[in-house]
Each structure stands twice: as C-alpha cells, then as structure tokens.
Amino acid sequence: MCWLHHEQKFSKMARYDMTGIGINLREIPDDNGVMKLKVLGLILDGPAHSAGVRQGDELLSINGVDVKGKSAFEASSMLQGPSETFVNVMVKHGNCGPVQSIRVQRQSIAKSPVFYRLEQVKNSSSPVGYVRLKEFNALARKDMLTAMKRLQDMGASYFVLDLRDNLGGLVQAGIEIAKLFLNKGETVTYTVGRDPLSVKNIVAETSPLFSAPIIVLVNKNTASASEIVATALHDNCKAVLVGERTYGKGLIQSVFELNDGSGVVVTIGKYVTPKHMDINGNGVDPDFRNLPAWNEVTRYLSTCQRPQEG
C-alpha cells in the first residue's frame, strides 16, 4: 500500500508505479467491512488510463483470477510483467457502474533504483558488498534481491546498504525488503492508528535470505520507507547505523477524492520502530558517526539487545 499526496497522483506517480500499467491500488472497506481493491490514482495517459480504467474503479479480477481477499500489494504484483505484454483486468466503474473487461498493455515505467559493487577493504581478506538504494519503487525489492545474491556469489561476507538521500517511496516495498534480512516472527514495524490502542505488528513470515552483518548508511535525507528499513534491521540486531540522524517521517497518509475531482490528504496513523520508538518528527540517531571497522560492527551486534515481543 502506498500513500501519495494528491499533487503526486499524476505528475510523479510513475516513480512509484507498482503495476507496470500506471495505476495505484488501495484497499477500501465497503459498508459491510469487506475489503475491495479500488483504483486510487492513475498516471495521466498511462496504459490503464488510455485503455479505459478510471479513478475509483473497483478491480475485480486479473487475467481471470478473482482478486477478492488479496492485498493491494499482491494484486499489484499480479499486474506486473514484461514490457509490451498484455494483461486483462475486470473492473467495475464507480460504486454502482457497469463491469468491464479491459486489455491493457504494460509499459516499463519504473527505473531500477539499485546500484551495487564489490569492494576490497584494507586489512580484510573478505570483500564487502556495497548496495545503494535510491528509492523504493516497484523494482526495489526484486533488484535489491538480485544485487545481494550476485554480491554474495562474488564472495561478499559483509554488506553496506546505502540509504543516504533516499526519501522513501513505496512503504510496502520497504517492508518487503526489510523481511529479506529478518528471522521469522521478528517485527519489521508497528502501525498505530488514530486510536493509540489500535496497533498492528508487521512481522517477517519466513527465514532470512541474508544473514551477514550490515552497515546501513543514513543521513538527514533518509526518510519514510528508508527509516522503516533502517530501524527494522537495527532494532533486530542485523545492522549498525552510520552517519547522521535521519529525517523523521513516519506518518501513514491517505488520499480521499472530493466531489469536484480534487483530493485531500488525511493522516490516518504512523509507523513505530520494533523497539516502539516513534519515527515521525524524531528521526533515528546513528550508532556511529564515521565508518567503523568490521570488528567493531561484529562486536556491537554481538552485544545488541533484541526488542521484547508485543
């Protein structure tokens, strides 16, 4: 699920397109509390928009597969595919409008946000894998996974994840990336709604794909999804943070369309770290200001205290 400011829905949404067809999906409960997948925004003149999909449409099926009960992230993943290929979507226009089957041609909209290289370090026999993640777009998890696996195959036994100047993007992509490093059952982040007692614990469901020690580079422009990833790895003793205090953006915001076609941004909650620290307005302090030696990193992680569950 991604939260976009109204002015971003058309001009900047291409950067955050999850689907390859230029739509942004949102889970909306109906009057009976049943979740429906609605089209929250479209890229103006993008593939879906040009084919006849409209804002507010309900997504019913993808290539004949009913999406009832699926999350926005799952449905968006189902819509993805190679550029120039086609996907068939069944939509219902508006709340009471007609149902229509629409054939949409995918386009390569998102650009890879990942840069990686292998580095030899002085006084170390093991090379270090360096991965820079510029933003959390639709390709972030897939390309991050590819880069990490390649570096591991090249002999990297330590990793540097550079999140400096990464202002965020798709929060769900950040959550899925954090899960690559966490043990089953470990907390990625908590979401807290308007009611402080309404807390949702988002946890990793599988074993980690990567377990090597990590340095996460952060600065004052490390924000939102980047802060979720940084604190998930840090609080679960998988990484140390190096650099400057982060930006401090942890709000969950949603766009609601008004009758005149404009929109209003409403804050509906916030993200809290595994150790129950409120990110928003506070930021996260690094463990080290300057790059530490790897023996310092391993020593720090060996004494790290994992968060209490719940």
CORCORVEN-V253879 format. One record per residue. N is the residue number from 1. OMEGA is omega in degrees with one decimal (999 if undefined). BURIAL is + if it has 16 or more other C-alpha atoms within 10 Angstrom, else -. D_FIRST is the distance of its C-alpha to the first C-alpha in Angstrom with 2 decimals. Layout:
N:OMEGA:BURIAL:D_FIRST, N:OMEGA:BURIAL:D_FIRST
This chain:
1:177.2:+:0.00, 2:-175.0:+:3.80, 3:-174.8:+:6.83, 4:171.9:+:9.87, 5:-173.3:+:13.42, 6:-176.1:+:15.34, 7:179.5:-:17.70, 8:-166.8:-:15.17, 9:-178.1:+:13.98, 10:-171.4:+:16.98, 11:-173.7:-:18.82, 12:-171.8:-:16.36, 13:179.2:+:13.39, 14:-179.0:+:15.22, 15:-174.9:+:14.54, 16:-177.0:+:10.79, 17:-178.7:+:11.26, 18:-160.1:+:9.42, 19:-172.8:+:11.96, 20:177.6:+:15.39, 21:171.3:+:16.16, 22:173.3:+:14.66, 23:176.3:+:12.06, 24:-175.3:+:8.53, 25:179.3:+:7.29, 26:175.7:+:6.35, 27:-178.1:+:7.91, 28:177.9:+:11.15, 29:174.0:-:14.16, 30:-175.5:-:17.52, 31:180.0:-:20.81, 32:179.7:-:21.31, 33:178.0:-:18.03, 34:-177.8:-:16.97, 35:173.7:+:13.30, 36:177.1:+:13.14, 37:-178.9:+:10.79, 38:175.0:+:11.53, 39:-177.7:+:11.71, 40:-178.8:+:10.51, 41:176.8:+:12.26, 42:169.3:+:14.58, 43:-178.1:+:16.55, 44:-177.8:+:19.98, 45:173.5:-:22.35, 46:-174.9:+:19.80, 47:-176.9:+:20.35, 48:-179.7:+:18.52, 49:-179.2:+:19.87, 50:-177.8:+:23.31, 51:175.9:-:23.33, 52:175.1:-:22.81, 53:-177.4:+:19.15, 54:176.7:+:18.66, 55:-178.6:+:16.16, 56:177.8:+:15.78, 57:172.8:+:16.61, 58:177.5:+:15.53, 59:-176.7:+:14.84, 60:-178.7:+:17.45, 61:178.0:+:18.13, 62:-177.0:+:17.88, 63:176.8:-:21.34, 64:-179.5:-:22.67, 65:178.8:-:20.25, 66:-178.9:-:19.02, 67:178.5:+:15.25, 68:179.5:-:16.04, 69:-179.8:-:14.53, 70:178.1:-:11.93, 71:177.2:+:8.22, 72:-179.4:+:5.97, 73:179.6:+:6.07, 74:-179.7:-:9.73, 75:178.8:+:10.53, 76:177.5:+:9.43, 77:178.4:-:11.60, 78:-179.5:+:14.27, 79:-177.3:+:14.48, 80:177.3:+:15.25, 81:-178.7:+:18.97, 82:178.0:-:21.95, 83:178.0:-:22.63, 84:175.0:-:24.99, 85:-174.9:-:24.31, 86:174.1:+:23.40, 87:178.5:+:20.86, 88:178.8:+:21.67, 89:173.7:+:19.19, 90:-178.2:+:20.35, 91:170.5:+:19.06, 92:-176.8:+:20.47, 93:179.6:+:21.13, 94:-179.0:-:20.41, 95:-173.8:-:20.99, 96:-174.9:-:24.49, 97:-178.4:-:24.87, 98:174.7:-:26.01, 99:-177.7:-:24.24, 100:173.0:-:24.39, 101:-174.4:+:24.06, 102:177.2:+:23.09, 103:-174.7:+:23.74, 104:176.6:+:21.66, 105:-179.5:+:22.73, 106:175.1:+:20.22, 107:174.8:+:20.74, 108:-176.5:+:20.25, 109:-177.7:+:18.22, 110:176.4:+:16.54, 111:-178.1:-:19.22, 112:179.1:+:19.54, 113:-170.8:+:18.78, 114:170.6:+:21.01, 115:-179.2:-:24.72, 116:176.7:+:26.84, 117:176.6:-:30.50, 118:-178.0:+:32.94, 119:172.0:-:35.18, 120:-177.2:-:38.48, 121:178.0:-:39.05, 122:176.5:-:42.51, 123:177.1:-:44.14, 124:179.8:-:41.56, 125:-177.8:-:42.15, 126:177.1:-:38.45, 127:-178.9:+:36.33, 128:175.0:+:33.01, 129:179.5:+:29.83, 130:178.5:+:28.22, 131:174.7:+:24.62, 132:179.1:+:23.22, 133:-172.0:+:19.49, 134:178.7:+:19.26, 135:-179.4:+:15.54, 136:176.4:+:12.20, 137:-174.0:+:11.82, 138:-177.2:+:11.48, 139:-169.3:+:14.81, 140:-175.9:+:14.49, 141:-177.6:+:14.40, 142:-176.9:-:16.91, 143:175.7:+:19.20, 144:179.2:+:19.14, 145:179.2:-:20.18, 146:-178.6:-:22.88, 147:-178.9:+:24.21, 148:179.6:+:24.52, 149:179.3:+:26.27, 150:179.7:+:28.61, 151:177.5:+:29.55, 152:178.8:+:30.19, 153:179.1:-:32.38, 154:174.5:-:34.20, 155:-179.3:-:35.18, 156:177.3:+:32.76, 157:172.4:+:33.03, 158:-179.1:+:31.21, 159:170.0:+:28.16, 160:176.3:+:27.23, 161:-174.9:+:23.57, 162:178.0:+:23.71, 163:177.6:+:20.82, 164:178.4:+:23.19, 165:174.9:+:22.11, 166:-174.1:+:18.51, 167:174.5:+:16.71, 168:-174.2:+:13.17, 169:-179.8:+:10.57, 170:179.9:+:7.24, 171:-178.5:+:6.92, 172:176.6:+:5.69, 173:176.4:+:8.73, 174:179.1:+:10.75, 175:-178.8:+:10.37, 176:177.0:+:11.46, 177:179.2:+:14.21, 178:-178.3:+:15.46, 179:179.5:+:15.92, 180:-172.2:+:18.34, 181:-171.8:+:20.76, 182:174.9:+:20.60, 183:178.2:+:22.81, 184:178.9:-:21.74, 185:179.2:-:21.03, 186:-175.8:+:20.57, 187:171.9:+:18.01, 188:179.7:+:15.25, 189:170.8:+:14.39, 190:169.9:+:14.80, 191:-179.2:+:12.75, 192:-179.5:+:15.37, 193:179.4:+:15.19, 194:173.2:-:17.91, 195:-176.9:-:20.20, 196:180.0:-:21.00, 197:-179.0:-:21.77, 198:-176.1:-:18.30, 199:176.6:+:17.08, 200:-179.2:-:14.61, 201:178.6:+:15.56, 202:-173.0:+:13.18, 203:173.5:+:15.81, 204:-176.6:+:16.78, 205:-175.2:-:17.93, 206:177.0:-:20.43, 207:-178.7:-:23.14, 208:174.8:-:22.54, 209:-179.2:-:23.21, 210:-177.4:+:24.70, 211:179.7:+:26.92, 212:177.1:-:28.96, 213:-175.4:+:29.20, 214:164.9:+:26.91, 215:176.0:+:27.48, 216:178.9:+:24.41, 217:-177.9:+:25.54, 218:172.6:+:24.05, 219:-174.0:+:25.28, 220:177.7:+:24.82, 221:173.0:+:22.15, 222:-169.2:+:19.94, 223:169.2:+:16.96, 224:-177.8:+:13.47, 225:177.8:+:11.74, 226:179.8:+:15.40, 227:176.3:+:16.63, 228:178.9:+:14.31, 229:-177.3:+:15.68, 230:-177.4:+:19.15, 231:177.1:+:19.47, 232:-179.7:+:18.17, 233:-177.7:+:20.87, 234:-174.5:+:23.37, 235:178.1:+:23.31, 236:171.9:+:23.56, 237:176.2:+:26.55, 238:-173.1:+:25.30, 239:168.0:+:25.72, 240:178.8:+:27.59, 241:-176.7:+:26.36, 242:174.7:+:28.73, 243:-176.1:+:29.13, 244:174.0:+:28.32, 245:-176.6:+:26.36, 246:-170.8:+:22.73, 247:-178.9:+:21.37, 248:178.1:+:19.84, 249:-177.0:+:16.47, 250:-179.8:+:14.43, 251:170.1:+:13.28, 252:-176.6:+:10.09, 253:178.8:+:10.53, 254:178.3:+:9.83, 255:175.9:+:11.97, 256:-176.8:-:14.47, 257:176.9:+:16.92, 258:-175.7:-:20.59, 259:-178.1:-:23.50, 260:177.8:-:24.78, 261:176.8:-:21.68, 262:-178.1:-:20.71, 263:177.0:+:17.72, 264:179.1:-:17.47, 265:-179.4:-:15.08, 266:175.2:-:15.01, 267:-175.8:-:14.37, 268:178.8:-:13.21, 269:179.3:+:13.42, 270:178.1:+:13.76, 271:-179.6:+:13.49, 272:-175.4:+:16.78, 273:177.5:+:18.29, 274:177.3:+:19.76, 275:172.8:+:23.04, 276:174.7:-:21.75, 277:178.2:-:22.01, 278:-178.7:+:20.16, 279:-167.8:+:18.81, 280:178.7:+:18.64, 281:-177.4:-:21.96, 282:-172.5:-:23.52, 283:-177.6:+:22.29, 284:178.9:+:23.41, 285:177.0:+:26.99, 286:174.0:+:27.91, 287:-179.7:+:30.35, 288:175.2:-:32.51, 289:-178.5:-:33.15, 290:-175.5:-:34.68, 291:-179.5:-:34.10, 292:171.4:-:35.74, 293:-175.8:-:37.77, 294:177.3:+:36.15, 295:174.4:-:38.58, 296:-179.9:-:37.30, 297:-177.8:+:33.71, 298:177.9:+:34.75, 299:179.3:-:36.95, 300:-177.8:-:34.21, 301:-178.6:+:31.78, 302:179.8:-:34.66, 303:-175.8:-:35.11, 304:178.3:+:31.46, 305:179.3:-:30.68, 306:-177.8:-:27.56, 307:173.3:-:25.77, 308:179.2:-:26.94, 309:176.2:-:24.69, 310:999:-:23.24
